[in-house]
Amino acid sequence: GCFPDWYMLSLFGTGAILMRGAGCTINDMWDQDYDKKVTRTANRPIAAGDISTFQSFVFLGGQLTLALGVLLCLNYYSIALGAGSLLLVITYPLMKRISYWPQLALGLTFNWGALLGWSAIKGSCDPSVCLPLYFSGVMWTLIYDTIYAHQDKRDDVLIGLKSTALRFGENTKPWLSGFSVAMLGALSLVGVNSGQTAPYYAALGAVGAHLTHQKWGLEILPRLV
């Protein structure tokens, strides 16, 4: 019922930038040979040869070191919980090689902060709030990254990568509807379990309207392969 502590907010803002940046660095390192073959990603610094693999390792080391400094400012429970996300950060870029659900791996990785934010304040995780909040974030990632993946369908087929865009194909919109319902349902459960009031549910209504508009405005193009 109050605004977040500015110190904690600044820590999480900095940590989010550093860890998401580290995830992107790892992704570009792992995928540099694939990125060269995809029109949208061919000009990324590592793929284009503007930055060497060694330089990217040094940069990644700097990102992770600074992120560790942020993590050490939290309580011991949160330090252990935050360290647990590192395996996901390292491995999620590899999922597109072996599964049609790399967006799920991305969601599990990028929404770890839903758990960490609560533990940083409370010193532990309340499953009745943290788990549906985490789940809703995963559903949101499946929505936006499936839409995003449709841009690369043709190139992905040619180079042998997988995605939910290829898995769902022309049935993408029904899947997005299902993810949206699951996301809003989980967020509603979060609101009930954490005692939220009318503004929270009004915001959920606005989110639902946005998702509906986004889905109906989406043009699914054929794979062309």
Backbone torsions as a table, in degrees:
resi	resn	phi	psi	omega
1	GLY	NA	12.3	179.1
2	CYS	-140.0	168.0	178.6
3	PHE	-69.9	149.9	-179.8
4	PRO	-66.8	154.7	175.4
5	ASP	-62.5	129.4	-173.9
6	TRP	-65.7	-33.1	177.1
7	TYR	-63.8	-47.4	-179.6
8	MET	-67.3	-37.3	179.0
9	LEU	-63.5	-40.4	179.3
10	SER	-68.1	-37.4	177.0
11	LEU	-61.4	-46.7	-177.2
12	PHE	-70.8	-35.7	176.1
13	GLY	-62.2	-44.9	177.9
14	THR	-65.4	-45.1	-179.5
15	GLY	-63.2	-38.0	179.1
16	ALA	-63.8	-44.0	179.2
17	ILE	-63.0	-43.9	-177.3
18	LEU	-67.0	-45.6	-175.7
19	MET	-75.7	-36.6	174.6
20	ARG	-67.1	-37.7	176.3
21	GLY	-63.8	-40.6	177.5
22	ALA	-63.0	-40.9	177.1
23	GLY	-60.9	-40.1	178.6
24	CYS	-68.8	-37.7	177.3
25	THR	-62.4	-47.3	178.8
26	ILE	-61.2	-42.6	179.2
27	ASN	-58.8	-45.5	-179.0
28	ASP	-69.7	-30.7	176.7
29	MET	-69.5	-47.2	-178.1
30	TRP	-66.0	-33.3	-170.4
31	ASP	-104.1	12.0	-172.7
32	GLN	-58.9	-36.5	179.5
33	ASP	-71.1	-31.8	176.4
34	TYR	-76.4	-40.4	-177.6
35	ASP	-59.6	-30.7	179.1
36	LYS	-63.3	-24.0	-174.3
37	LYS	-99.6	-0.7	-179.4
38	VAL	-111.2	127.1	-174.5
39	THR	-54.7	-44.9	-175.1
40	ARG	-68.0	-26.3	-172.7
41	THR	-113.0	-0.8	-173.8
42	ALA	-62.4	-25.1	-177.9
43	ASN	-95.1	8.3	174.7
44	ARG	-63.2	144.0	-168.9
45	PRO	-53.6	-43.8	-178.2
46	ILE	-71.5	-45.0	179.9
47	ALA	-62.6	-36.9	-179.1
48	ALA	-80.3	-7.0	179.2
49	GLY	84.2	8.1	179.1
50	ASP	-73.5	-25.1	178.2
51	ILE	-128.3	133.3	-179.3
52	SER	-80.0	165.0	177.0
53	THR	-61.8	-39.8	178.2
54	PHE	-62.3	-44.3	178.8
55	GLN	-61.5	-38.1	179.5
56	SER	-67.6	-35.3	175.4
57	PHE	-63.6	-42.4	178.8
58	VAL	-62.7	-44.4	179.4
59	PHE	-63.3	-43.2	177.9
60	LEU	-61.5	-41.8	177.4
61	GLY	-58.9	-40.4	177.3
62	GLY	-64.5	-43.8	178.6
63	GLN	-60.3	-46.7	-177.2
64	LEU	-69.4	-34.1	178.1
65	THR	-65.4	-45.3	177.9
66	LEU	-64.9	-39.1	178.2
67	ALA	-64.1	-37.8	177.0
68	LEU	-62.9	-38.6	177.6
69	GLY	-60.8	-39.7	176.4
70	VAL	-65.7	-45.9	-177.3
71	LEU	-60.6	-37.6	-178.1
72	LEU	-69.3	-9.8	176.0
73	CYS	-82.6	-7.2	-177.9
74	LEU	-96.4	177.3	178.9
75	ASN	-72.7	167.0	-173.9
76	TYR	-62.4	-38.0	178.3
77	TYR	-60.2	-44.2	-178.4
78	SER	-70.1	-33.4	177.1
79	ILE	-61.8	-46.3	179.0
80	ALA	-65.6	-42.1	180.0
81	LEU	-65.0	-43.1	179.5
82	GLY	-64.9	-39.6	178.2
83	ALA	-62.4	-30.3	-179.8
84	GLY	-66.0	-18.1	-179.5
85	SER	-80.6	-14.3	-173.0
86	LEU	-62.8	-38.1	178.7
87	LEU	-61.5	-40.5	177.5
88	LEU	-64.9	-42.1	-179.0
89	VAL	-60.5	-39.2	-177.2
90	ILE	-75.6	-36.3	-170.7
91	THR	-95.8	-22.1	-174.2
92	TYR	-60.7	-32.3	178.2
93	PRO	-64.6	-18.5	-178.4
94	LEU	-82.7	-14.6	-172.2
95	MET	-65.0	-29.8	-178.2
96	LYS	-67.4	-12.9	176.9
97	ARG	-83.4	-23.4	-170.6
98	ILE	-122.8	-11.2	-174.3
99	SER	-142.7	150.0	173.0
100	TYR	-81.5	5.4	-178.7
101	TRP	-119.0	44.8	177.7
102	PRO	-66.1	-24.5	178.0
103	GLN	-65.5	-29.9	175.8
104	LEU	-67.2	-43.4	177.4
105	ALA	-62.4	-38.7	176.9
106	LEU	-62.5	-42.4	179.9
107	GLY	-63.9	-42.0	178.0
108	LEU	-62.5	-31.5	-178.6
109	THR	-80.1	-53.3	-170.6
110	PHE	-74.7	-13.1	-178.8
111	ASN	-105.8	13.9	178.6
112	TRP	-59.3	-27.3	179.3
113	GLY	-61.6	-21.7	176.3
114	ALA	-62.6	-34.6	177.0
115	LEU	-80.5	-43.0	-174.1
116	LEU	-68.9	-36.6	-179.4
117	GLY	-62.0	-42.5	178.9
118	TRP	-66.5	-46.3	-176.5
119	SER	-65.7	-31.1	-179.7
120	ALA	-65.3	-30.8	179.7
121	ILE	-88.9	-42.7	-171.6
122	LYS	-96.6	-17.8	-178.2
123	GLY	84.3	2.7	177.4
124	SER	-165.0	178.2	179.0
125	CYS	-112.6	131.6	174.0
126	ASP	-91.7	108.2	-175.6
127	PRO	-58.0	-31.7	-177.1
128	SER	-67.1	-21.0	178.5
129	VAL	-109.1	-48.1	-172.6
130	CYS	-66.8	-41.1	-176.6
131	LEU	-68.0	-47.0	175.8
132	PRO	-66.3	-30.4	176.7
133	LEU	-66.5	-44.7	176.6
134	TYR	-61.5	-45.5	179.7
135	PHE	-60.5	-42.4	-179.9
136	SER	-63.9	-37.4	176.4
137	GLY	-64.5	-39.0	177.1
138	VAL	-62.5	-42.4	178.4
139	MET	-62.7	-40.8	179.1
140	TRP	-63.3	-40.7	177.9
141	THR	-63.7	-40.6	177.1
142	LEU	-61.4	-34.7	178.8
143	ILE	-67.0	-59.3	-171.5
144	TYR	-72.2	-33.4	-177.1
145	ASP	-81.4	-22.6	171.2
146	THR	-67.2	-43.7	176.3
147	ILE	-60.0	-45.2	179.9
148	TYR	-60.7	-40.5	-175.9
149	ALA	-67.5	-20.3	179.1
150	HIS	-64.6	-21.7	178.6
151	GLN	-65.8	-29.6	-170.5
152	ASP	-106.9	11.2	-172.6
153	LYS	-55.6	-47.1	-175.4
154	ARG	-63.4	-46.4	179.2
155	ASP	-66.5	-38.0	-179.4
156	ASP	-62.2	-40.7	178.7
157	VAL	-63.9	-42.3	-177.0
158	LEU	-65.4	-34.8	-175.9
159	ILE	-103.2	2.3	171.8
160	GLY	84.3	23.9	176.3
161	LEU	-95.3	158.7	-175.1
162	LYS	-119.0	157.6	177.6
163	SER	-162.9	164.9	175.2
164	THR	-66.9	-26.7	176.5
165	ALA	-61.4	-41.2	176.7
166	LEU	-72.9	-36.2	180.0
167	ARG	-65.7	-42.7	-175.3
168	PHE	-86.6	-34.7	179.3
169	GLY	56.2	-130.1	-178.0
170	GLU	-74.0	-6.6	175.9
171	ASN	-93.6	16.6	-176.3
172	THR	-59.4	-43.3	-174.5
173	LYS	-61.7	-44.3	175.0
174	PRO	-59.7	-39.0	177.0
175	TRP	-63.5	-43.6	178.7
176	LEU	-62.4	-36.2	177.3
177	SER	-63.0	-43.5	178.6
178	GLY	-62.5	-43.3	178.4
179	PHE	-63.9	-38.0	-179.4
180	SER	-65.2	-44.8	178.2
181	VAL	-62.0	-43.2	179.1
182	ALA	-63.1	-41.2	179.8
183	MET	-63.5	-49.3	-177.8
184	LEU	-67.4	-36.6	177.1
185	GLY	-63.8	-43.2	179.2
186	ALA	-65.9	-40.0	178.5
187	LEU	-67.4	-33.3	175.2
188	SER	-64.5	-40.8	177.8
189	LEU	-64.1	-39.5	175.8
190	VAL	-58.5	-45.0	-179.3
191	GLY	-60.7	-43.8	179.5
192	VAL	-64.5	-46.0	-174.6
193	ASN	-73.7	-19.0	179.5
194	SER	-110.3	8.5	174.1
195	GLY	69.9	36.2	178.8
196	GLN	-71.6	162.7	-175.7
197	THR	-119.6	-170.5	-170.1
198	ALA	-52.1	-43.3	-179.3
199	PRO	-57.7	-36.0	179.3
200	TYR	-62.0	-46.4	-177.0
201	TYR	-73.5	-29.2	173.7
202	ALA	-64.4	-40.3	177.3
203	ALA	-64.2	-38.6	177.0
204	LEU	-61.9	-39.9	177.2
205	GLY	-61.7	-40.6	178.0
206	ALA	-65.2	-39.9	177.4
207	VAL	-62.9	-43.7	178.7
208	GLY	-61.2	-40.7	178.0
209	ALA	-64.0	-41.3	178.8
210	HIS	-63.2	-44.0	-180.0
211	LEU	-62.6	-40.3	178.6
212	THR	-63.3	-45.2	178.5
213	HIS	-62.7	-41.9	-179.2
214	GLN	-63.9	-41.5	-178.0
215	LYS	-67.2	-46.1	-177.1
216	TRP	-72.5	-22.5	177.3
217	GLY	-85.5	-5.3	-176.8
218	LEU	-79.1	129.7	177.1
219	GLU	-104.4	114.7	179.8
220	ILE	-90.2	112.8	-179.3
221	LEU	-90.3	150.8	177.3
222	PRO	-65.1	159.5	-176.0
223	ARG	-69.2	-26.0	176.8
224	LEU	65.3	20.7	177.4
225	VAL	-132.7	NA	NA
